[in-house]
Amino acid sequence: MASMDRDRLRTTFTEAAELYDRARPGYPRQLFDDLASLTELGPGCRVLELGCGTGQATVPLAERGYQVVAVELGAEMAQVARRNLATFPQVEVVTAAFEDWPLPADPFDVVVAATAFHWIDPEVRLTKTADALRPGGALATVATHHVAGGSEAFFAEVQNCYERFDPSTPTGIRLRAAAEIPPDGEELNGSARFGRPVFRRYERDLTYSTAEYLDVLQTYSGHRALPPTARNELLNCIGDLIDVRHGGRVTKRYLTELRVAHRIG
């Protein structure tokens, strides 16, 4: 992703902080169990979270008693996160870009980035993350993919809406099965600062009403970046398809991937 495109798209999230908080799915509970096991996290451990959004991963981290510093670029997102985390005095939400944020003197045990690591400048993210960690500390990233399953007929048909109203849509797109998506280890495998990553994967189906699904779509950067007229026409097309041909409900299958790598030295 080019730097200009990344910077433009990552700022779209802050335009809809309340919608993002309401509509986006959280993360599987098992993911946080595995994170604790793979990194030996326990109550009182220091966690740095990158791109916390409205706190959907931060709240489960805080509930486990970790000391969390959460860095969020968007002021509106950070404001909602502070509200959601108001009962956890051991959590601090900082409004800043991680690339520019001065690291504190005390290192962290784990750095977590839930569906946010790819938005950070690739020239900075691994080096600065390693610098933020104690020796042997861990980087844990979470990625989410939409995979084959759920309402498969709907997701085949909806491509017609995207091809009509989003000119950047490639033709002939099909969803891949979770097993066809390779673990994302290339960047870390080539790093001198981290050991080889380990992975845990989780599949789940979530069912949405028409309104709920359209809300989710409006939290995605690609949809938000469309011109307003094209975006509205796209959403109307999708909503009509769900209502008329799919009974007002669709099921989406998610693959969530946890990737953990330990700092060398």
C-alpha positions as CSV (number, residue, x, y, z in Angstrom):
1,M,0.0,0.0,0.0
2,A,1.5,3.3,-1.0
3,S,2.2,5.8,1.8
4,M,-0.2,8.4,0.5
5,D,-3.1,5.9,0.1
6,R,-2.3,4.4,3.6
7,D,-2.4,7.8,5.3
8,R,-5.6,8.8,3.5
9,L,-7.5,5.6,4.2
10,R,-6.4,5.2,7.8
11,T,-7.9,8.6,8.7
12,T,-11.4,7.6,7.4
13,F,-12.0,5.5,10.6
14,T,-12.2,8.5,12.8
15,E,-15.1,9.9,10.8
16,A,-17.4,7.3,12.2
17,A,-16.2,6.5,15.7
18,E,-19.6,5.8,17.3
19,L,-20.7,3.7,14.3
20,Y,-17.4,1.7,14.4
21,D,-17.9,1.1,18.1
22,R,-21.4,-0.1,17.6
23,A,-21.1,-2.1,14.4
24,R,-17.7,-3.8,14.3
25,P,-17.5,-7.3,15.7
26,G,-15.1,-7.9,18.6
27,Y,-12.6,-10.6,18.8
28,P,-12.9,-14.3,19.9
29,R,-12.4,-14.9,23.6
30,Q,-10.1,-17.8,22.8
31,L,-7.7,-15.4,21.1
32,F,-7.0,-13.6,24.4
33,D,-6.5,-17.0,26.1
34,D,-4.0,-18.0,23.5
35,L,-2.3,-14.6,23.6
36,A,-1.8,-15.0,27.4
37,S,-0.4,-18.5,26.9
38,L,1.9,-17.7,24.1
39,T,3.4,-14.6,25.7
40,E,3.1,-15.5,29.4
41,L,1.1,-12.4,30.1
42,G,-0.4,-12.1,33.6
43,P,-2.0,-9.4,35.8
44,G,0.2,-6.4,36.0
45,C,2.2,-7.0,32.8
46,R,2.8,-4.0,30.6
47,V,1.0,-4.0,27.3
48,L,1.3,-1.4,24.5
49,E,-1.6,-1.5,22.1
50,L,-1.2,0.1,18.6
51,G,-4.3,1.5,16.9
52,C,-6.8,0.7,19.7
53,G,-9.8,2.2,17.9
54,T,-12.7,2.4,20.3
55,G,-11.2,-0.3,22.6
56,Q,-12.6,-3.5,21.2
57,A,-9.4,-5.4,22.0
58,T,-8.4,-3.1,24.8
59,V,-11.3,-3.9,27.1
60,P,-10.6,-7.7,27.1
61,L,-6.9,-6.9,27.8
62,A,-7.9,-4.6,30.7
63,E,-10.3,-7.2,32.1
64,R,-7.3,-9.5,32.5
65,G,-5.5,-7.0,34.7
66,Y,-2.8,-5.9,32.3
67,Q,-1.3,-2.4,32.5
68,V,-2.2,-1.0,29.1
69,V,-1.0,2.0,27.2
70,A,-3.2,2.3,24.0
71,V,-2.1,4.6,21.2
72,E,-4.8,5.8,18.8
73,L,-4.4,8.1,15.8
74,G,-8.0,9.4,15.7
75,A,-9.1,11.8,18.3
76,E,-12.8,10.7,18.0
77,M,-11.9,7.0,18.3
78,A,-9.7,7.7,21.3
79,Q,-12.5,9.6,23.0
80,V,-14.9,6.6,22.6
81,A,-12.1,4.3,23.8
82,R,-11.6,6.4,27.0
83,R,-15.4,6.2,27.6
84,N,-15.4,2.4,27.2
85,L,-12.4,2.0,29.5
86,A,-13.4,4.5,32.2
87,T,-13.6,1.7,34.8
88,F,-10.1,0.6,34.3
89,P,-7.6,2.9,36.0
90,Q,-4.6,0.9,34.8
91,V,-5.4,1.8,31.1
92,E,-4.2,5.0,29.4
93,V,-5.4,6.0,25.9
94,V,-3.0,8.3,24.1
95,T,-4.0,10.2,21.0
96,A,-1.0,10.0,18.6
97,A,0.4,8.4,15.6
98,F,2.7,5.6,16.7
99,E,5.3,6.7,14.2
100,D,5.6,10.0,16.0
101,W,4.9,8.9,19.6
102,P,8.0,9.0,21.9
103,L,8.5,5.7,23.6
104,P,8.5,5.7,27.4
105,A,11.6,4.8,29.3
106,D,10.0,1.6,30.8
107,P,9.7,-1.2,28.2
108,F,6.6,-3.3,27.5
109,D,6.2,-7.0,27.9
110,V,3.9,-7.3,24.8
111,V,2.9,-5.0,21.9
112,V,-0.6,-5.7,20.5
113,A,-2.0,-4.5,17.3
114,A,-5.5,-5.7,16.4
115,T,-6.3,-5.1,12.7
116,A,-4.1,-2.1,12.9
117,F,-0.5,-3.1,12.2
118,H,-0.8,-2.8,8.4
119,W,-1.8,0.9,8.8
120,I,1.6,1.7,10.4
121,D,4.5,2.9,8.2
122,P,6.3,-0.3,7.2
123,E,9.7,1.5,7.5
124,V,9.0,2.1,11.2
125,R,6.7,-0.5,12.6
126,L,9.0,-3.5,13.3
127,T,12.0,-1.4,14.4
128,K,10.0,0.8,16.8
129,T,8.0,-2.1,18.1
130,A,11.2,-4.0,19.0
131,D,12.5,-0.8,20.6
132,A,9.4,-0.6,22.8
133,L,9.7,-4.2,24.1
134,R,11.9,-5.6,26.8
135,P,14.3,-8.3,25.7
136,G,12.3,-11.4,24.9
137,G,9.0,-9.4,24.8
138,A,6.5,-10.3,22.2
139,L,4.7,-8.6,19.3
140,A,1.1,-9.9,18.8
141,T,-0.8,-8.8,15.7
142,V,-4.4,-9.7,14.8
143,A,-5.7,-9.8,11.3
144,T,-9.3,-10.4,10.1
145,H,-10.3,-11.9,6.8
146,H,-13.7,-12.4,5.2
147,V,-13.6,-15.9,3.9
148,A,-15.9,-18.3,2.0
149,G,-18.9,-19.6,4.0
150,G,-22.0,-18.1,5.4
151,S,-24.4,-16.7,2.8
152,E,-22.3,-17.7,-0.1
153,A,-25.0,-17.0,-2.8
154,F,-25.4,-13.4,-1.5
155,F,-21.6,-12.7,-1.6
156,A,-21.5,-14.0,-5.2
157,E,-24.4,-11.8,-6.2
158,V,-23.3,-8.7,-4.4
159,Q,-20.3,-8.4,-6.7
160,N,-22.6,-6.9,-9.3
161,C,-23.3,-4.0,-6.9
162,Y,-19.6,-3.4,-6.4
163,E,-18.8,-3.5,-10.1
164,R,-21.6,-1.0,-10.9
165,F,-20.8,1.6,-8.2
166,D,-17.1,1.1,-7.2
167,P,-14.9,1.4,-10.3
168,S,-11.9,0.0,-8.5
169,T,-13.6,-3.4,-8.1
170,P,-11.8,-6.2,-10.0
171,T,-14.1,-8.5,-12.0
172,G,-14.5,-12.1,-11.1
173,I,-13.7,-11.8,-7.4
174,R,-14.4,-14.9,-5.3
175,L,-14.0,-15.5,-1.6
176,R,-11.3,-17.9,-0.6
177,A,-11.7,-20.6,2.0
178,A,-9.8,-20.0,5.2
179,A,-7.5,-22.9,4.4
180,E,-6.4,-21.1,1.2
181,I,-5.2,-18.0,3.0
182,P,-1.6,-18.4,4.0
183,P,-0.3,-17.3,7.4
184,D,1.1,-13.8,7.2
185,G,4.7,-14.3,8.3
186,E,6.8,-12.9,5.5
187,E,7.6,-9.5,7.1
188,L,8.6,-11.1,10.4
189,N,10.5,-13.9,8.8
190,G,12.8,-11.4,7.2
191,S,13.4,-9.4,10.4
192,A,16.6,-9.4,12.4
193,R,14.7,-8.1,15.5
194,F,12.1,-10.9,15.9
195,G,12.1,-14.7,15.9
196,R,9.8,-16.7,13.7
197,P,6.1,-16.1,14.4
198,V,3.6,-18.6,15.6
199,F,-0.1,-18.5,14.6
200,R,-3.5,-19.3,16.0
201,R,-6.6,-19.1,13.8
202,Y,-10.3,-18.8,14.6
203,E,-13.3,-19.1,12.2
204,R,-16.8,-17.8,13.1
205,D,-20.1,-16.9,11.4
206,L,-21.9,-13.7,12.3
207,T,-25.4,-13.0,11.1
208,Y,-26.6,-9.5,10.4
209,S,-29.9,-7.8,9.6
210,T,-29.9,-5.6,6.5
211,A,-29.3,-2.4,8.6
212,E,-26.6,-4.1,10.7
213,Y,-24.7,-5.3,7.7
214,L,-24.9,-1.8,6.0
215,D,-23.5,-0.3,9.3
216,V,-20.6,-2.7,9.2
217,L,-19.8,-1.8,5.6
218,Q,-19.8,1.9,6.5
219,T,-16.9,1.3,8.9
220,Y,-14.6,0.0,6.2
221,S,-12.0,2.4,4.8
222,G,-12.7,1.4,1.1
223,H,-16.4,2.1,1.4
224,R,-15.9,5.4,3.4
225,A,-13.4,6.6,0.7
226,L,-16.0,6.4,-2.1
227,P,-17.6,9.6,-3.2
228,P,-20.9,10.1,-1.2
229,T,-23.2,9.5,-4.2
230,A,-21.5,6.3,-5.3
231,R,-21.3,5.1,-1.7
232,N,-25.1,5.7,-1.2
233,E,-25.9,3.9,-4.4
234,L,-23.7,1.0,-3.5
235,L,-25.3,0.6,-0.1
236,N,-28.8,0.9,-1.5
237,C,-28.0,-1.8,-4.1
238,I,-26.7,-4.1,-1.3
239,G,-29.6,-3.4,1.0
240,D,-32.1,-4.1,-1.7
241,L,-30.3,-7.4,-2.5
242,I,-30.5,-8.5,1.1
243,D,-34.1,-7.6,1.6
244,V,-35.5,-8.9,-1.7
245,R,-33.4,-12.1,-2.3
246,H,-32.1,-13.1,1.1
247,G,-34.9,-12.5,3.6
248,G,-33.4,-9.5,5.3
249,R,-30.5,-11.4,6.9
250,V,-27.0,-12.5,5.8
251,T,-24.3,-14.5,7.5
252,K,-20.6,-13.5,7.1
253,R,-17.8,-15.9,7.9
254,Y,-14.7,-14.4,9.5
255,L,-11.2,-15.8,9.8
256,T,-9.2,-14.1,12.6
257,E,-5.5,-14.7,12.8
258,L,-3.3,-14.2,15.9
259,R,0.4,-13.9,15.1
260,V,3.0,-13.8,17.9
261,A,6.7,-13.3,17.5
262,H,9.3,-12.7,20.3
263,R,12.0,-10.0,20.2
264,I,15.5,-11.3,19.7
265,G,17.8,-10.2,22.5
